Amino acid sequence: MSNTNSYESPFCTRYASEEMQYIFSADKKFTTWRKLWVALARAEMKLGLPVTEAQVKQLEDGAFSAPPFLQTATIYIFCLPLYHRL
């Protein structure tokens, strides 16, 4: 299993700090995507799209409690019916 909290490249250990490796890591990328999806759902709710407060709360509660690969799948499944209607 690979390390997901740092970017892996032959040049990382030589040229990048630990902080820079984390900025480009899979963990940081997927965490940022999940935050974006929660913000998007909240904005869609405010615009009057068929997203309820309960759905947004459920998305926020579940967005960071599961492993990263499940979090992305959960958000995708939640939003798929909405975008299918657009």
N, C-alpha and C positions, 0 to 999 in steps of 0.2 A: 504494500500500500504506500502510495507516495504522500509526501508532506504537502498539505494544501494551504498552509499559512505562510509560505514563502515561494516566490517565483523561482523556478528551476532552470538554470542555464549554466553552461560552462564558465561564463564570465561573471556570474553573480558573486561568487566568493572572492573574486579578484577585484571587481570594480564597484559593486553595489553594497550599500550599508544594509543592515537588517531591516531598518524602517523602509527603505526603498524596495527591498524584496517583498515586504508585506504589502505595500501599496499596489504592486502588480500581481499579487497572489490570487489564487482561485477563491480563497475565503473572502478577501476584500471585494473582489468582483461580484460574487454572488450575494454578499450582504448588501452591497450598494444596489444591485438589481432588485432585491426584495424590498428595500426601503422605497425605491422608485415605484414598484407595483402598488404598495400600500398608499403612497401619496397619489398615484393615479386613480386608484379606486375611490379615495376620498374626494378628489376633484370631480370625478364623474358623478358621484352622488350629489355634490353641490350644484352641478350643472343640470340635474334633473334626470339623468339616465337611470335606468332601473337597477340601482345599487342601493341597498338599505344600510342603515347604520349597523345593524346586527351583522351583516355580511362583512362590512369593513372591520368591525371589532373582531370577528372571527378570523379574518385575514391577518390582522395585527397580532392576535394572540398566538396563532399558529405559525406565523412567518419566521420566528426565530427559535422555536422549541424543537424542531426536528433536524436531522442531519441535512447538510446543504443540498444534496441531490433530491431529497424528498421535499424540501421547502420550495424549490423551483418547480417541481411537478405539481405541488399543491396549488401554488399561485396560478400556474398555467391552466389547471383544471377549473379553478374558480372563475377565471376570466374568459375562458374559451366560449361559453354560451353567450356572454355579453357581446363579444366581438363578432360572433357569428351573426348576430342580429343587425349589426351596423352596416 
